[in-house]
Amino acid sequence: MSSMSSTPTAARTPVVVSLPSAAMWLVGTAVLAVLAYYFIGVDQGMTSVFGNNTVIHEFVHDARHFLGFPCH
């Protein structure tokens, strides 16, 4: 015979985050997202902002196409 043992589980409690804290996280995340979007879109490849090399452009090339930036 097999006996089923039940293990006690703790009650789940929701995480309480204050409104100012949630707003700061939202603003911080939005700022980082805009900076990443700008970084991906700033270097056009043919006219490189970062000098004569296109390292940044090639590093984010597929992301540029995915986000709809024109290329070459």
mmCIF file as Biopython writes it, N, C-alpha, C and O atoms, coordinates in Angstrom:
data_model
#
loop_
_atom_site.group_PDB
_atom_site.id
_atom_site.type_symbol
_atom_site.label_atom_id
_atom_site.label_alt_id
_atom_site.label_comp_id
_atom_site.label_asym_id
_atom_site.label_entity_id
_atom_site.label_seq_id
_atom_site.pdbx_PDB_ins_code
_atom_site.Cartn_x
_atom_site.Cartn_y
_atom_site.Cartn_z
_atom_site.occupancy
_atom_site.B_iso_or_equiv
_atom_site.auth_seq_id
_atom_site.auth_asym_id
_atom_site.pdbx_PDB_model_num
ATOM 1   N N  . MET A ? 1  ? 0.831  -1.170 0.000   1.0 0.0 1  A 1 
ATOM 2   C CA . MET A ? 1  ? 0.000  0.000  0.000   1.0 0.0 1  A 1 
ATOM 3   C C  . MET A ? 1  ? 0.876  1.235  0.000   1.0 0.0 1  A 1 
ATOM 4   O O  . MET A ? 1  ? 1.929  1.304  0.634   1.0 0.0 1  A 1 
ATOM 5   N N  . SER A ? 2  ? 0.404  2.156  -0.712  1.0 0.0 2  A 1 
ATOM 6   C CA . SER A ? 2  ? 1.152  3.413  -0.735  1.0 0.0 2  A 1 
ATOM 7   C C  . SER A ? 2  ? 0.391  4.449  0.079   1.0 0.0 2  A 1 
ATOM 8   O O  . SER A ? 2  ? -0.832 4.563  0.003   1.0 0.0 2  A 1 
ATOM 9   N N  . SER A ? 3  ? 1.127  5.163  0.825   1.0 0.0 3  A 1 
ATOM 10  C CA . SER A ? 3  ? 0.489  6.212  1.614   1.0 0.0 3  A 1 
ATOM 11  C C  . SER A ? 3  ? 0.913  7.561  1.050   1.0 0.0 3  A 1 
ATOM 12  O O  . SER A ? 3  ? 2.089  7.792  0.768   1.0 0.0 3  A 1 
ATOM 13  N N  . MET A ? 4  ? -0.040 8.421  0.896   1.0 0.0 4  A 1 
ATOM 14  C CA . MET A ? 4  ? 0.252  9.756  0.377   1.0 0.0 4  A 1 
ATOM 15  C C  . MET A ? 4  ? 0.443  10.693 1.557   1.0 0.0 4  A 1 
ATOM 16  O O  . MET A ? 4  ? -0.439 10.860 2.399   1.0 0.0 4  A 1 
ATOM 17  N N  . SER A ? 5  ? 1.590  11.279 1.592   1.0 0.0 5  A 1 
ATOM 18  C CA . SER A ? 5  ? 1.834  12.233 2.669   1.0 0.0 5  A 1 
ATOM 19  C C  . SER A ? 5  ? 1.688  13.637 2.108   1.0 0.0 5  A 1 
ATOM 20  O O  . SER A ? 5  ? 2.188  13.952 1.028   1.0 0.0 5  A 1 
ATOM 21  N N  . SER A ? 6  ? 1.024  14.430 2.832   1.0 0.0 6  A 1 
ATOM 22  C CA . SER A ? 6  ? 0.861  15.815 2.388   1.0 0.0 6  A 1 
ATOM 23  C C  . SER A ? 6  ? 1.793  16.698 3.204   1.0 0.0 6  A 1 
ATOM 24  O O  . SER A ? 6  ? 1.858  16.612 4.430   1.0 0.0 6  A 1 
ATOM 25  N N  . THR A ? 7  ? 2.489  17.525 2.500   1.0 0.0 7  A 1 
ATOM 26  C CA . THR A ? 7  ? 3.392  18.448 3.183   1.0 0.0 7  A 1 
ATOM 27  C C  . THR A ? 7  ? 2.688  19.782 3.330   1.0 0.0 7  A 1 
ATOM 28  O O  . THR A ? 7  ? 2.002  20.232 2.412   1.0 0.0 7  A 1 
ATOM 29  N N  . PRO A ? 8  ? 2.851  20.397 4.450   1.0 0.0 8  A 1 
ATOM 30  C CA . PRO A ? 8  ? 2.198  21.700 4.637   1.0 0.0 8  A 1 
ATOM 31  C C  . PRO A ? 8  ? 2.840  22.747 3.728   1.0 0.0 8  A 1 
ATOM 32  O O  . PRO A ? 8  ? 4.057  22.776 3.549   1.0 0.0 8  A 1 
ATOM 33  N N  . THR A ? 9  ? 2.013  23.584 3.172   1.0 0.0 9  A 1 
ATOM 34  C CA . THR A ? 9  ? 2.511  24.659 2.316   1.0 0.0 9  A 1 
ATOM 35  C C  . THR A ? 9  ? 2.185  25.993 2.960   1.0 0.0 9  A 1 
ATOM 36  O O  . THR A ? 9  ? 1.165  26.152 3.630   1.0 0.0 9  A 1 
ATOM 37  N N  . ALA A ? 10 ? 3.060  26.927 2.743   1.0 0.0 10 A 1 
ATOM 38  C CA . ALA A ? 10 ? 2.844  28.264 3.296   1.0 0.0 10 A 1 
ATOM 39  C C  . ALA A ? 10 ? 1.825  29.007 2.440   1.0 0.0 10 A 1 
ATOM 40  O O  . ALA A ? 10 ? 1.747  28.812 1.227   1.0 0.0 10 A 1 
ATOM 41  N N  . ALA A ? 11 ? 1.068  29.839 3.081   1.0 0.0 11 A 1 
ATOM 42  C CA . ALA A ? 11 ? 0.090  30.635 2.356   1.0 0.0 11 A 1 
ATOM 43  C C  . ALA A ? 11 ? 0.817  31.678 1.516   1.0 0.0 11 A 1 
ATOM 44  O O  . ALA A ? 11 ? 1.790  32.285 1.964   1.0 0.0 11 A 1 
ATOM 45  N N  . ARG A ? 12 ? 0.343  31.875 0.316   1.0 0.0 12 A 1 
ATOM 46  C CA . ARG A ? 12 ? 0.960  32.856 -0.572  1.0 0.0 12 A 1 
ATOM 47  C C  . ARG A ? 12 ? 0.437  34.239 -0.243  1.0 0.0 12 A 1 
ATOM 48  O O  . ARG A ? 12 ? -0.766 34.453 -0.090  1.0 0.0 12 A 1 
ATOM 49  N N  . THR A ? 13 ? 1.361  35.162 -0.138  1.0 0.0 13 A 1 
ATOM 50  C CA . THR A ? 13 ? 0.972  36.544 0.118   1.0 0.0 13 A 1 
ATOM 51  C C  . THR A ? 13 ? 1.447  37.401 -1.044  1.0 0.0 13 A 1 
ATOM 52  O O  . THR A ? 13 ? 2.553  37.196 -1.543  1.0 0.0 13 A 1 
ATOM 53  N N  . PRO A ? 14 ? 0.650  38.341 -1.478  1.0 0.0 14 A 1 
ATOM 54  C CA . PRO A ? 14 ? 1.058  39.191 -2.597  1.0 0.0 14 A 1 
ATOM 55  C C  . PRO A ? 14 ? 2.176  40.150 -2.185  1.0 0.0 14 A 1 
ATOM 56  O O  . PRO A ? 14 ? 2.297  40.532 -1.021  1.0 0.0 14 A 1 
ATOM 57  N N  . VAL A ? 15 ? 2.977  40.520 -3.162  1.0 0.0 15 A 1 
ATOM 58  C CA . VAL A ? 15 ? 4.038  41.491 -2.922  1.0 0.0 15 A 1 
ATOM 59  C C  . VAL A ? 15 ? 3.413  42.876 -2.973  1.0 0.0 15 A 1 
ATOM 60  O O  . VAL A ? 15 ? 2.753  43.237 -3.947  1.0 0.0 15 A 1 
ATOM 61  N N  . VAL A ? 16 ? 3.624  43.631 -1.933  1.0 0.0 16 A 1 
ATOM 62  C CA . VAL A ? 16 ? 3.065  44.972 -1.863  1.0 0.0 16 A 1 
ATOM 63  C C  . VAL A ? 16 ? 4.163  45.970 -2.212  1.0 0.0 16 A 1 
ATOM 64  O O  . VAL A ? 16 ? 5.193  46.033 -1.541  1.0 0.0 16 A 1 
ATOM 65  N N  . VAL A ? 17 ? 3.933  46.744 -3.262  1.0 0.0 17 A 1 
ATOM 66  C CA . VAL A ? 17 ? 4.888  47.757 -3.698  1.0 0.0 17 A 1 
ATOM 67  C C  . VAL A ? 17 ? 4.187  49.101 -3.626  1.0 0.0 17 A 1 
ATOM 68  O O  . VAL A ? 17 ? 3.064  49.255 -4.107  1.0 0.0 17 A 1 
ATOM 69  N N  . SER A ? 18 ? 4.850  50.062 -3.027  1.0 0.0 18 A 1 
ATOM 70  C CA . SER A ? 18 ? 4.235  51.381 -2.904  1.0 0.0 18 A 1 
ATOM 71  C C  . SER A ? 18 ? 4.159  52.051 -4.272  1.0 0.0 18 A 1 
ATOM 72  O O  . SER A ? 18 ? 4.928  51.720 -5.174  1.0 0.0 18 A 1 
ATOM 73  N N  . LEU A ? 19 ? 3.248  52.975 -4.422  1.0 0.0 19 A 1 
ATOM 74  C CA . LEU A ? 19 ? 3.051  53.676 -5.686  1.0 0.0 19 A 1 
ATOM 75  C C  . LEU A ? 19 ? 4.286  54.468 -6.107  1.0 0.0 19 A 1 
ATOM 76  O O  . LEU A ? 19 ? 4.664  54.400 -7.277  1.0 0.0 19 A 1 
ATOM 77  N N  . PRO A ? 20 ? 4.937  55.220 -5.208  1.0 0.0 20 A 1 
ATOM 78  C CA . PRO A ? 20 ? 6.159  55.922 -5.638  1.0 0.0 20 A 1 
ATOM 79  C C  . PRO A ? 20 ? 7.268  54.970 -6.084  1.0 0.0 20 A 1 
ATOM 80  O O  . PRO A ? 20 ? 8.000  55.269 -7.027  1.0 0.0 20 A 1 
ATOM 81  N N  . SER A ? 21 ? 7.392  53.842 -5.418  1.0 0.0 21 A 1 
ATOM 82  C CA . SER A ? 21 ? 8.411  52.871 -5.811  1.0 0.0 21 A 1 
ATOM 83  C C  . SER A ? 21 ? 8.095  52.277 -7.179  1.0 0.0 21 A 1 
ATOM 84  O O  . SER A ? 21 ? 8.990  52.127 -8.011  1.0 0.0 21 A 1 
ATOM 85  N N  . ALA A ? 22 ? 6.853  51.944 -7.414  1.0 0.0 22 A 1 
ATOM 86  C CA . ALA A ? 22 ? 6.453  51.403 -8.712  1.0 0.0 22 A 1 
ATOM 87  C C  . ALA A ? 22 ? 6.654  52.437 -9.815  1.0 0.0 22 A 1 
ATOM 88  O O  . ALA A ? 22 ? 7.074  52.098 -10.921 1.0 0.0 22 A 1 
ATOM 89  N N  . ALA A ? 23 ? 6.352  53.695 -9.512  1.0 0.0 23 A 1 
ATOM 90  C CA . ALA A ? 23 ? 6.541  54.760 -10.503 1.0 0.0 23 A 1 
ATOM 91  C C  . ALA A ? 23 ? 8.016  54.937 -10.841 1.0 0.0 23 A 1 
ATOM 92  O O  . ALA A ? 23 ? 8.362  55.146 -12.004 1.0 0.0 23 A 1 
ATOM 93  N N  . MET A ? 24 ? 8.887  54.856 -9.841  1.0 0.0 24 A 1 
ATOM 94  C CA . MET A ? 24 ? 10.324 54.992 -10.095 1.0 0.0 24 A 1 
ATOM 95  C C  . MET A ? 24 ? 10.839 53.836 -10.949 1.0 0.0 24 A 1 
ATOM 96  O O  . MET A ? 24 ? 11.647 54.054 -11.853 1.0 0.0 24 A 1 
ATOM 97  N N  . TRP A ? 25 ? 10.390 52.626 -10.682 1.0 0.0 25 A 1 
ATOM 98  C CA . TRP A ? 25 ? 10.790 51.483 -11.503 1.0 0.0 25 A 1 
ATOM 99  C C  . TRP A ? 25 ? 10.299 51.645 -12.937 1.0 0.0 25 A 1 
ATOM 100 O O  . TRP A ? 25 ? 11.025 51.332 -13.881 1.0 0.0 25 A 1 
ATOM 101 N N  . LEU A ? 26 ? 9.082  52.127 -13.102 1.0 0.0 26 A 1 
ATOM 102 C CA . LEU A ? 26 ? 8.524  52.322 -14.437 1.0 0.0 26 A 1 
ATOM 103 C C  . LEU A ? 26 ? 9.291  53.390 -15.205 1.0 0.0 26 A 1 
ATOM 104 O O  . LEU A ? 26 ? 9.622  53.199 -16.375 1.0 0.0 26 A 1 
ATOM 105 N N  . VAL A ? 27 ? 9.574  54.509 -14.555 1.0 0.0 27 A 1 
ATOM 106 C CA . VAL A ? 27 ? 10.326 55.588 -15.206 1.0 0.0 27 A 1 
ATOM 107 C C  . VAL A ? 27 ? 11.743 55.131 -15.536 1.0 0.0 27 A 1 
ATOM 108 O O  . VAL A ? 27 ? 12.238 55.401 -16.631 1.0 0.0 27 A 1 
ATOM 109 N N  . GLY A ? 28 ? 12.396 54.449 -14.613 1.0 0.0 28 A 1 
ATOM 110 C CA . GLY A ? 28 ? 13.753 53.967 -14.859 1.0 0.0 28 A 1 
ATOM 111 C C  . GLY A ? 28 ? 13.815 52.982 -16.013 1.0 0.0 28 A 1 
ATOM 112 O O  . GLY A ? 28 ? 14.726 53.042 -16.839 1.0 0.0 28 A 1 
ATOM 113 N N  . THR A ? 29 ? 12.855 52.081 -16.071 1.0 0.0 29 A 1 
ATOM 114 C CA . THR A ? 29 ? 12.806 51.111 -17.159 1.0 0.0 29 A 1 
ATOM 115 C C  . THR A ? 29 ? 12.537 51.796 -18.493 1.0 0.0 29 A 1 
ATOM 116 O O  . THR A ? 29 ? 13.133 51.435 -19.508 1.0 0.0 29 A 1 
ATOM 117 N N  . ALA A ? 30 ? 11.643 52.782 -18.497 1.0 0.0 30 A 1 
ATOM 118 C CA . ALA A ? 30 ? 11.342 53.512 -19.732 1.0 0.0 30 A 1 
ATOM 119 C C  . ALA A ? 30 ? 12.560 54.289 -20.223 1.0 0.0 30 A 1 
ATOM 120 O O  . ALA A ? 30 ? 12.825 54.325 -21.425 1.0 0.0 30 A 1 
ATOM 121 N N  . VAL A ? 31 ? 13.301 54.910 -19.311 1.0 0.0 31 A 1 
ATOM 122 C CA . VAL A ? 31 ? 14.507 55.655 -19.701 1.0 0.0 31 A 1 
ATOM 123 C C  . VAL A ? 31 ? 15.546 54.709 -20.294 1.0 0.0 31 A 1 
ATOM 124 O O  . VAL A ? 31 ? 16.145 55.020 -21.323 1.0 0.0 31 A 1 
ATOM 125 N N  . LEU A ? 32 ? 15.764 53.572 -19.666 1.0 0.0 32 A 1 
ATOM 126 C CA . LEU A ? 32 ? 16.720 52.603 -20.206 1.0 0.0 32 A 1 
ATOM 127 C C  . LEU A ? 32 ? 16.275 52.078 -21.572 1.0 0.0 32 A 1 
ATOM 128 O O  . LEU A ? 32 ? 17.109 51.870 -22.454 1.0 0.0 32 A 1 
ATOM 129 N N  . ALA A ? 33 ? 14.986 51.865 -21.754 1.0 0.0 33 A 1 
ATOM 130 C CA . ALA A ? 33 ? 14.482 51.388 -23.043 1.0 0.0 33 A 1 
ATOM 131 C C  . ALA A ? 33 ? 14.680 52.433 -24.133 1.0 0.0 33 A 1 
ATOM 132 O O  . ALA A ? 33 ? 15.054 52.092 -25.256 1.0 0.0 33 A 1 
ATOM 133 N N  . VAL A ? 34 ? 14.433 53.698 -23.816 1.0 0.0 34 A 1 
ATOM 134 C CA . VAL A ? 34 ? 14.631 54.767 -24.803 1.0 0.0 34 A 1 
ATOM 135 C C  . VAL A ? 34 ? 16.108 54.913 -25.144 1.0 0.0 34 A 1 
ATOM 136 O O  . VAL A ? 34 ? 16.451 55.119 -26.309 1.0 0.0 34 A 1 
ATOM 137 N N  . LEU A ? 35 ? 16.983 54.811 -24.158 1.0 0.0 35 A 1 
ATOM 138 C CA . LEU A ? 35 ? 18.421 54.881 -24.430 1.0 0.0 35 A 1 
ATOM 139 C C  . LEU A ? 35 ? 18.879 53.716 -25.303 1.0 0.0 35 A 1 
ATOM 140 O O  . LEU A ? 35 ? 19.693 53.910 -26.206 1.0 0.0 35 A 1 
ATOM 141 N N  . ALA A ? 36 ? 18.377 52.522 -25.052 1.0 0.0 36 A 1 
ATOM 142 C CA . ALA A ? 36 ? 18.732 51.365 -25.880 1.0 0.0 36 A 1 
ATOM 143 C C  . ALA A ? 36 ? 18.208 51.544 -27.303 1.0 0.0 36 A 1 
ATOM 144 O O  . ALA A ? 36 ? 18.905 51.215 -28.263 1.0 0.0 36 A 1 
ATOM 145 N N  . TYR A ? 37 ? 16.994 52.058 -27.447 1.0 0.0 37 A 1 
ATOM 146 C CA . TYR A ? 37 ? 16.413 52.307 -28.768 1.0 0.0 37 A 1 
ATOM 147 C C  . TYR A ? 37 ? 17.235 53.337 -29.529 1.0 0.0 37 A 1 
ATOM 148 O O  . TYR A ? 37 ? 17.481 53.177 -30.725 1.0 0.0 37 A 1 
ATOM 149 N N  . TYR A ? 38 ? 17.660 54.393 -28.844 1.0 0.0 38 A 1 
ATOM 150 C CA . TYR A ? 38 ? 18.503 55.420 -29.467 1.0 0.0 38 A 1 
ATOM 151 C C  . TYR A ? 38 ? 19.849 54.834 -29.866 1.0 0.0 38 A 1 
ATOM 152 O O  . TYR A ? 38 ? 20.335 55.103 -30.965 1.0 0.0 38 A 1 
ATOM 153 N N  . PHE A ? 39 ? 20.457 54.041 -28.997 1.0 0.0 39 A 1 
ATOM 154 C CA . PHE A ? 39 ? 21.757 53.441 -29.285 1.0 0.0 39 A 1 
ATOM 155 C C  . PHE A ? 39 ? 21.679 52.536 -30.516 1.0 0.0 39 A 1 
ATOM 156 O O  . PHE A ? 39 ? 22.597 52.521 -31.337 1.0 0.0 39 A 1 
ATOM 157 N N  . ILE A ? 40 ? 20.594 51.790 -30.643 1.0 0.0 40 A 1 
ATOM 158 C CA . ILE A ? 40 ? 20.439 50.904 -31.797 1.0 0.0 40 A 1 
ATOM 159 C C  . ILE A ? 40 ? 20.210 51.710 -33.074 1.0 0.0 40 A 1 
ATOM 160 O O  . ILE A ? 40 ? 20.704 51.330 -34.135 1.0 0.0 40 A 1 
ATOM 161 N N  . GLY A ? 41 ? 19.479 52.805 -32.989 1.0 0.0 41 A 1 
ATOM 162 C CA . GLY A ? 41 ? 19.118 53.555 -34.184 1.0 0.0 41 A 1 
ATOM 163 C C  . GLY A ? 41 ? 20.067 54.655 -34.586 1.0 0.0 41 A 1 
ATOM 164 O O  . GLY A ? 41 ? 19.920 55.198 -35.681 1.0 0.0 41 A 1 
ATOM 165 N N  . VAL A ? 42 ? 21.041 55.017 -33.758 1.0 0.0 42 A 1 
ATOM 166 C CA . VAL A ? 42 ? 21.869 56.186 -34.044 1.0 0.0 42 A 1 
ATOM 167 C C  . VAL A ? 42 ? 22.902 55.923 -35.130 1.0 0.0 42 A 1 
ATOM 168 O O  . VAL A ? 42 ? 23.237 56.850 -35.867 1.0 0.0 42 A 1 
ATOM 169 N N  . ASP A ? 43 ? 23.411 54.738 -35.265 1.0 0.0 43 A 1 
ATOM 170 C CA . ASP A ? 43 ? 24.492 54.465 -36.205 1.0 0.0 43 A 1 
ATOM 171 C C  . ASP A ? 43 ? 23.919 53.881 -37.491 1.0 0.0 43 A 1 
ATOM 172 O O  . ASP A ? 43 ? 23.407 52.761 -37.491 1.0 0.0 43 A 1 
ATOM 173 N N  . GLN A ? 44 ? 24.003 54.634 -38.588 1.0 0.0 44 A 1 
ATOM 174 C CA . GLN A ? 44 ? 23.384 54.227 -39.846 1.0 0.0 44 A 1 
ATOM 175 C C  . GLN A ? 44 ? 24.225 53.280 -40.679 1.0 0.0 44 A 1 
ATOM 176 O O  . GLN A ? 44 ? 23.710 52.699 -41.634 1.0 0.0 44 A 1 
ATOM 177 N N  . GLY A ? 45 ? 25.482 53.102 -40.361 1.0 0.0 45 A 1 
ATOM 178 C CA . GLY A ? 45 ? 26.299 52.181 -41.135 1.0 0.0 45 A 1 
ATOM 179 C C  . GLY A ? 45 ? 27.130 52.891 -42.180 1.0 0.0 45 A 1 
ATOM 180 O O  . GLY A ? 45 ? 28.356 52.913 -42.076 1.0 0.0 45 A 1 
ATOM 181 N N  . MET A ? 46 ? 26.487 53.482 -43.200 1.0 0.0 46 A 1 
ATOM 182 C CA . MET A ? 46 ? 27.227 54.191 -44.241 1.0 0.0 46 A 1 
ATOM 183 C C  . MET A ? 46 ? 27.810 55.486 -43.691 1.0 0.0 46 A 1 
ATOM 184 O O  . MET A ? 46 ? 28.924 55.866 -44.050 1.0 0.0 46 A 1 
ATOM 185 N N  . THR A ? 47 ? 27.075 56.158 -42.832 1.0 0.0 47 A 1 
ATOM 186 C CA . THR A ? 47 ? 27.569 57.384 -42.196 1.0 0.0 47 A 1 
ATOM 187 C C  . THR A ? 47 ? 27.672 57.113 -40.704 1.0 0.0 47 A 1 
ATOM 188 O O  . THR A ? 47 ? 26.760 57.435 -39.942 1.0 0.0 47 A 1 
ATOM 189 N N  . SER A ? 48 ? 28.758 56.533 -40.301 1.0 0.0 48 A 1 
ATOM 190 C CA . SER A ? 48 ? 28.925 56.110 -38.915 1.0 0.0 48 A 1 
ATOM 191 C C  . SER A ? 48 ? 29.152 57.303 -38.001 1.0 0.0 48 A 1 
ATOM 192 O O  . SER A ? 48 ? 29.963 58.179 -38.298 1.0 0.0 48 A 1 
ATOM 193 N N  . VAL A ? 49 ? 28.441 57.331 -36.902 1.0 0.0 49 A 1 
ATOM 194 C CA . VAL A ? 49 ? 28.600 58.383 -35.902 1.0 0.0 49 A 1 
ATOM 195 C C  . VAL A ? 49 ? 29.877 58.166 -35.102 1.0 0.0 49 A 1 
ATOM 196 O O  . VAL A ? 49 ? 30.471 59.121 -34.602 1.0 0.0 49 A 1 
ATOM 197 N N  . PHE A ? 50 ? 30.295 56.926 -34.980 1.0 0.0 50 A 1 
ATOM 198 C CA . PHE A ? 50 ? 31.425 56.581 -34.128 1.0 0.0 50 A 1 
ATOM 199 C C  . PHE A ? 50 ? 32.739 56.482 -34.889 1.0 0.0 50 A 1 
ATOM 200 O O  . PHE A ? 50 ? 33.616 55.717 -34.490 1.0 0.0 50 A 1 
ATOM 201 N N  . GLY A ? 51 ? 32.898 57.227 -35.964 1.0 0.0 51 A 1 
ATOM 202 C CA . GLY A ? 51 ? 34.160 57.215 -36.692 1.0 0.0 51 A 1 
ATOM 203 C C  . GLY A ? 51 ? 34.098 56.358 -37.940 1.0 0.0 51 A 1 
ATOM 204 O O  . GLY A ? 51 ? 33.037 56.179 -38.539 1.0 0.0 51 A 1 
ATOM 205 N N  . ASN A ? 52 ? 35.244 55.835 -38.321 1.0 0.0 52 A 1 
ATOM 206 C CA . ASN A ? 52 ? 35.369 55.117 -39.580 1.0 0.0 52 A 1 
ATOM 207 C C  . ASN A ? 52 ? 34.985 53.642 -39.474 1.0 0.0 52 A 1 
ATOM 208 O O  . ASN A ? 52 ? 34.926 52.957 -40.495 1.0 0.0 52 A 1 
ATOM 209 N N  . ASN A ? 53 ? 34.726 53.143 -38.289 1.0 0.0 53 A 1 
ATOM 210 C CA . ASN A ? 53 ? 34.367 51.727 -38.162 1.0 0.0 53 A 1 
ATOM 211 C C  . ASN A ? 53 ? 32.867 51.566 -37.981 1.0 0.0 53 A 1 
ATOM 212 O O  . ASN A ? 53 ? 32.179 52.488 -37.543 1.0 0.0 53 A 1 
ATOM 213 N N  . THR A ? 54 ? 32.376 50.399 -38.319 1.0 0.0 54 A 1 
ATOM 214 C CA . THR A ? 54 ? 30.936 50.123 -38.211 1.0 0.0 54 A 1 
ATOM 215 C C  . THR A ? 54 ? 30.672 48.983 -37.231 1.0 0.0 54 A 1 
ATOM 216 O O  . THR A ? 54 ? 29.783 48.160 -37.444 1.0 0.0 54 A 1 
ATOM 217 N N  . VAL A ? 55 ? 31.450 48.949 -36.165 1.0 0.0 55 A 1 
ATOM 218 C CA . VAL A ? 55 ? 31.306 47.871 -35.182 1.0 0.0 55 A 1 
ATOM 219 C C  . VAL A ? 55 ? 29.931 47.915 -34.518 1.0 0.0 55 A 1 
ATOM 220 O O  . VAL A ? 55 ? 29.269 46.887 -34.378 1.0 0.0 55 A 1 
ATOM 221 N N  . ILE A ? 56 ? 29.507 49.107 -34.114 1.0 0.0 56 A 1 
ATOM 222 C CA . ILE A ? 56 ? 28.197 49.243 -33.457 1.0 0.0 56 A 1 
ATOM 223 C C  . ILE A ? 56 ? 27.089 48.822 -34.416 1.0 0.0 56 A 1 
ATOM 224 O O  . ILE A ? 56 ? 26.166 48.103 -34.034 1.0 0.0 56 A 1 
ATOM 225 N N  . HIS A ? 57 ? 27.187 49.271 -35.658 1.0 0.0 57 A 1 
ATOM 226 C CA . HIS A ? 57 ? 26.162 48.936 -36.646 1.0 0.0 57 A 1 
ATOM 227 C C  . HIS A ? 57 ? 26.067 47.427 -36.847 1.0 0.0 57 A 1 
ATOM 228 O O  . HIS A ? 57 ? 24.968 46.872 -36.854 1.0 0.0 57 A 1 
ATOM 229 N N  . GLU A ? 58 ? 27.184 46.771 -37.007 1.0 0.0 58 A 1 
ATOM 230 C CA . GLU A ? 58 ? 27.174 45.326 -37.239 1.0 0.0 58 A 1 
ATOM 231 C C  . GLU A ? 58 ? 26.728 44.560 -35.997 1.0 0.0 58 A 1 
ATOM 232 O O  . GLU A ? 58 ? 26.118 43.497 -36.110 1.0 0.0 58 A 1 
ATOM 233 N N  . PHE A ? 59 ? 27.026 45.089 -34.824 1.0 0.0 59 A 1 
ATOM 234 C CA . PHE A ? 59 ? 26.635 44.426 -33.580 1.0 0.0 59 A 1 
ATOM 235 C C  . PHE A ? 59 ? 25.118 44.406 -33.408 1.0 0.0 59 A 1 
ATOM 236 O O  . PHE A ? 59 ? 24.562 43.429 -32.906 1.0 0.0 59 A 1 
ATOM 237 N N  . VAL A ? 60 ? 24.452 45.478 -33.821 1.0 0.0 60 A 1 
ATOM 238 C CA . VAL A ? 60 ? 22.998 45.583 -33.632 1.0 0.0 60 A 1 
ATOM 239 C C  . VAL A ? 60 ? 22.243 45.523 -34.962 1.0 0.0 60 A 1 
ATOM 240 O O  . VAL A ? 60 ? 21.100 45.973 -35.040 1.0 0.0 60 A 1 
ATOM 241 N N  . HIS A ? 61 ? 22.865 44.978 -35.999 1.0 0.0 61 A 1 
ATOM 242 C CA . HIS A ? 61 ? 22.290 44.980 -37.342 1.0 0.0 61 A 1 
ATOM 243 C C  . HIS A ? 61 ? 20.912 44.319 -37.396 1.0 0.0 61 A 1 
ATOM 244 O O  . HIS A ? 61 ? 19.973 44.914 -37.926 1.0 0.0 61 A 1 
ATOM 245 N N  . ASP A ? 62 ? 20.770 43.128 -36.873 1.0 0.0 62 A 1 
ATOM 246 C CA . ASP A ? 62 ? 19.486 42.428 -36.934 1.0 0.0 62 A 1 
ATOM 247 C C  . ASP A ? 62 ? 18.426 43.120 -36.081 1.0 0.0 62 A 1 
ATOM 248 O O  . ASP A ? 62 ? 17.250 43.140 -36.444 1.0 0.0 62 A 1 
ATOM 249 N N  . ALA A ? 63 ? 18.839 43.682 -34.960 1.0 0.0 63 A 1 
ATOM 250 C CA . ALA A ? 63 ? 17.884 44.414 -34.118 1.0 0.0 63 A 1 
ATOM 251 C C  . ALA A ? 63 ? 17.371 45.649 -34.847 1.0 0.0 63 A 1 
ATOM 252 O O  . ALA A ? 63 ? 16.207 46.021 -34.698 1.0 0.0 63 A 1 
ATOM 253 N N  . ARG A ? 64 ? 18.233 46.286 -35.635 1.0 0.0 64 A 1 
ATOM 254 C CA . ARG A ? 64 ? 17.798 47.458 -36.409 1.0 0.0 64 A 1 
ATOM 255 C C  . ARG A ? 64 ? 16.690 47.069 -37.380 1.0 0.0 64 A 1 
ATOM 256 O O  . ARG A ? 64 ? 15.682 47.768 -37.485 1.0 0.0 64 A 1 
ATOM 257 N N  . HIS A ? 65 ? 16.872 45.963 -38.088 1.0 0.0 65 A 1 
ATOM 258 C CA . HIS A ? 65 ? 15.841 45.521 -39.032 1.0 0.0 65 A 1 
ATOM 259 C C  . HIS A ? 65 ? 14.564 45.135 -38.297 1.0 0.0 65 A 1 
ATOM 260 O O  . HIS A ? 65 ? 13.466 45.441 -38.763 1.0 0.0 65 A 1 
ATOM 261 N N  . PHE A ? 66 ? 14.694 44.475 -37.168 1.0 0.0 66 A 1 
ATOM 262 C CA . PHE A ? 66 ? 13.518 44.071 -36.394 1.0 0.0 66 A 1 
ATOM 263 C C  . PHE A ? 66 ? 12.725 45.286 -35.915 1.0 0.0 66 A 1 
ATOM 264 O O  . PHE A ? 66 ? 11.496 45.246 -35.876 1.0 0.0 66 A 1 
ATOM 265 N N  . LEU A ? 67 ? 13.424 46.369 -35.549 1.0 0.0 67 A 1 
ATOM 266 C CA . LEU A ? 67 ? 12.756 47.576 -35.062 1.0 0.0 67 A 1 
ATOM 267 C C  . LEU A ? 67 ? 12.304 48.501 -36.187 1.0 0.0 67 A 1 
ATOM 268 O O  . LEU A ? 67 ? 11.665 49.519 -35.921 1.0 0.0 67 A 1 
ATOM 269 N N  . GLY A ? 68 ? 12.624 48.168 -37.444 1.0 0.0 68 A 1 
ATOM 270 C CA . GLY A ? 68 ? 12.131 48.944 -38.578 1.0 0.0 68 A 1 
ATOM 271 C C  . GLY A ? 68 ? 13.027 50.076 -39.022 1.0 0.0 68 A 1 
ATOM 272 O O  . GLY A ? 68 ? 12.584 50.935 -39.785 1.0 0.0 68 A 1 
ATOM 273 N N  . PHE A ? 69 ? 14.269 50.113 -38.578 1.0 0.0 69 A 1 
ATOM 274 C CA . PHE A ? 69 ? 15.184 51.154 -39.035 1.0 0.0 69 A 1 
ATOM 275 C C  . PHE A ? 69 ? 15.662 50.820 -40.444 1.0 0.0 69 A 1 
ATOM 276 O O  . PHE A ? 69 ? 15.957 49.661 -40.736 1.0 0.0 69 A 1 
ATOM 277 N N  . PRO A ? 70 ? 15.744 51.824 -41.325 1.0 0.0 70 A 1 
ATOM 278 C CA . PRO A ? 70 ? 16.300 51.554 -42.652 1.0 0.0 70 A 1 
ATOM 279 C C  . PRO A ? 70 ? 17.790 51.274 -42.546 1.0 0.0 70 A 1 
ATOM 280 O O  . PRO A ? 70 ? 18.463 51.751 -41.633 1.0 0.0 70 A 1 
ATOM 281 N N  . CYS A ? 71 ? 18.288 50.504 -43.481 1.0 0.0 71 A 1 
ATOM 282 C CA . CYS A ? 71 ? 19.681 50.098 -43.397 1.0 0.0 71 A 1 
ATOM 283 C C  . CYS A ? 71 ? 20.291 50.122 -44.795 1.0 0.0 71 A 1 
ATOM 284 O O  . CYS A ? 71 ? 19.691 49.620 -45.745 1.0 0.0 71 A 1 
ATOM 285 N N  . HIS A ? 72 ? 21.455 50.692 -44.919 1.0 0.0 72 A 1 
ATOM 286 C CA . HIS A ? 72 ? 22.229 50.771 -46.171 1.0 0.0 72 A 1 
ATOM 287 C C  . HIS A ? 72 ? 21.437 51.480 -47.236 1.0 0.0 72 A 1 
ATOM 288 O O  . HIS A ? 72 ? 21.918 51.644 -48.357 1.0 0.0 72 A 1 
#
